[in-house]
Amino acid sequence: MLFGQRIKEERLKRGLSQQELGDLLHVSKVSVCGYEKGTRTPSLETFNKLIEILGMTSDYALGNDVRVICEEDESYTTKLSKEDINIIQELKKNPMLYHKFCEDPKRVIDVINRKINF
């Protein structure tokens, strides 16, 4: 879903409608809407055109825009989205909840899903 949110944000920043972006990509407005909602995935060719038109990097579009260094081994790095980092920071503000997530993340997610009826 992050990919879709970022496409929409960048499209709106440039004042483009879904139809206008679709025309530039040679796809339908429905396809652009699907990309933004996360119900469709662009082809590699369309993805490359999309990030070029919107002036994004592929890392940013895919949510890999912040370089993270492993605490124990500085030679190991990975990339996370700013949104993922915000979630982790908020979890760490509640040590008991953070600890529960670390112990059994799937179980905690299942409990949350049941509570909010997803």
Secondary structure, 3 states (H helix, E strand, C coil): CHHHHHHHHHHHHCCCCHHHHHHHHCCCHHHHHHHHHCCCCCCHHHHHHHHHHHCCCHHHHCCCCEEEECCCCCCCEEEECHHHHHHHHHHHCCHHHHHHHHHCHHHHHHHHHHHHCC
